[in-house]
């Protein structure tokens, strides 16, 4: 087990950290000592999880190993930095860089350039055959100035172009109510989806959530009551060279699926997207009643809905177990509630 840090994107107060923990759970990693601060999550887990988390996450910028943490005082920082055994992390003749990042204007008395210079010199002295190279480096040391000073070595950085490529404006089939890729990826991860899962979205629209599930290796099945939406989903999948496991026209209140492993969905709100004459609360209640018999016991579903619907209450009344809840303000007339439920394991007769 290693002390790890994850630098979060910060779009939301609770979603980015929850997404990281959900990925760890879905991938079977044990973790402990979780501490969350704005844009920063630290925990203890196996180092091998870092690449997986950063590759999968929509709202995590990078992850790495913690070398030390200390108070935001220059003398304490340099003392701790001088005690690190850099030979354990930096090979002979390797090129490295030292960067610092200040979160939310923390501790302005600390000069970033000075910290980078002094620690860079300490590393060069400890590993004389290495050298600082800000252009062609292969090891990156990072100091984060927040509530405390955290210093670590970056293991993995997010490859943003993969999500930019998935952006709705880049796809041939558009729809105004489409969930943006970073949030769509987070919903998939909150559902604890695993590569190889049969993953479903019964309100697939033009396929935004399904695309992100397919990108992490799920076998995706999508449906929508609108034949036009299903056609647009197929068009977007073909454009991105992804292959859906199945697409069909179906009413979410009467789903034809036999079984599925996980689900994430963003049902229509009755504004930009149509509920086809069904009152919103009734639509979601009937969908939840239907889906609890389709998602495998012990697995998860993530549903976004307007806060006025009270999705948590509806899920509870339909026999689902609430795992976590997040609130996201979209604009002044819409607040989105994101609920993650687990399906109860059935008692054996």
Residue, then its C-alpha position, 0 to 999 in steps of 0.5 A: x500500500x502506498x500514500x497516493x494523491x489525486x489532483x481533481x478537476x474541481x468542477x464540482x464539490x463532491x463528484x470528482x472525489x466520489x468518482x475516484x473512489x467509485x473507480x477503485x471499488x469497481x476495479x477491486x482496489x482496497x483503500x483507506x485513510x481517505x482525505x478530501x480537500x478542494x481539488x485534492x484527494x489523498x488516500x492509501x492504496x496500491x500504486x498500480x491503481x493510479x494509472x487506471x483511475x486517471x485513465x478512466x476518470x472524467x474529473x481527475x487531472x493526475x495522480x501520483x505518489x506522496x513523498x511527504x506532506x508538511x505545514x506551509x512553512x519554507x524551512x519545514x518544506x526544505x527540511x522534508x525535501x532534503x530527507x527524501x531518498x530520490x534514488x528510489x524514484x529517479x534513475x541514473x541519467x534521467x531528466x526531471x522537472x519540479x513544478x509547484x501548484x497553488x490551490x485557491x491562492x493558498x499561502x501566498x508567502x510561499x514563492x513557487x519558483x524558489x521552492x522549485x529551484x531549491x528542491x530541484x537542486x536537492x534532487x540534483x545533489x542526491x542523484x548527480x547523474x540526473x538533471x533538470x530538463x523542463x522540456x524533455x523530462x521523463x519524471x515530474x515532481x509536483x508540490x501542491x500548496x493547499x491546506x498543507x504542502x504536499x510533495x510527490x511524483x506524478x505517476x499518470x496525467x489525464x489525456x484530455x484529447x480523448x474526451x475532447x474528441x467525444x464532445x457533442x459539437x465534434x459528433x455528427x448527431x447533436x441534441x441540446x440536452x446531451x450530457x457533456x463527456x466529463x459528466x457522462x464519464x463520471x456517471x458511468x464510473x459512479x455506477x461502478x461499471x467494469x470493463x466487460x459489463x453489460x451496461x445499459x442506458x434506457x434513455x440514451x438520447x444521442x448516446x453521450x453516456x453510452x459512448x463513455x461506457x463503451x470507451x472504458x470497455x463495457x458492452x453497451x446496450x442503449x434504448x430510447x422511445x424515439x427512433x430518431x434518437x436511436x439512429x443518432x446514437x448509432x451515427x455517433x458510435x460509427x463516427x467515433x469507431x465504437x461498437x454498441x452491443x445493441x441499440x433498440x427502440x423501447x419504452x423505459x417503463x417496459x424494458x425488454x432487457x433480461x439482465x444487465x450489470x450496471x446502468x447510468x442514465x439522464x432521463x428526459x426532463x420535459x424541457x429540451x427533451x420530451x417525456x412523451x406525455x408522461x409526467x416526470x415523476x411517474x416516468x422515473x418511478x415506473x422506470x425504477x420499478x422496472x429496472x430493479x429487476x434487470x440490474x443484477x443484485x449487488x450491482x449499481x445504477x446512477x440516475x440524474x434527475x431534477x431535484x424537484x423529482x426527489x429521486x432518492x425518495x423514489x428509489x427508496x420507495x421502489x426498494x433500492x438502496x441509496x449509496x450516495x447523492x450529489x447535487x449540481x446546479x445547472x442554471x438558476x431554474x434547474x438543479x440536477x440531483x445525481x443518485x447512486x443506488x445498489x440493487x438489493x440481493x434477493x433472499x434465497x428461499 
